[in-house]
């Protein structure tokens, strides 16, 4: 075989490997933007716990059980499905390699951990806004029920007791 052909084939193979793997390797080392941020769950078993992701760090806030643990992310692998994406975060814990597998559902903007598939993690601000909206709605329903059963409750009537409701009200307003 001609040396020139062999060198050309070898050069093409090396370039193909370098150009094909280059962008993926760089991409795999960072958490995608749509996963970054603070994630919380309404599940009472995980009250006070937070997952926080930035470009290169996984932070796990265990609440009262141990504070915040920060881990450098060494890589990210993903798999695209029609309605969701699976991510495997590769990180280190005291130098030992670890991994966390996440399922991201973009239509609902939620995360689910492979190890706890029934626990839904939402962005922190989404969860707080929903909790506030639920509290406001509960209060509105309580107020509606109270008004339905007693529209002129004792508190309301108490404000009007005295000269307005008494038969002995003075004919002229006080000075």
Secondary structure as UniProt FT lines:
FT   HELIX           3..28
FT   HELIX           33..35
FT   STRAND          37..41
FT   HELIX           44..46
FT   TURN            47..48
FT   STRAND          50..53
FT   STRAND          57..61
FT   HELIX           63..65
FT   STRAND          68..80
FT   STRAND          85..93
FT   TURN            94..95
FT   STRAND          96..105
FT   TURN            106..109
FT   STRAND          110..113
FT   TURN            114..115
FT   STRAND          116..123
FT   HELIX           124..149
FT   TURN            151..152
FT   HELIX           154..160
FT   TURN            161..165
FT   TURN            167..168
//
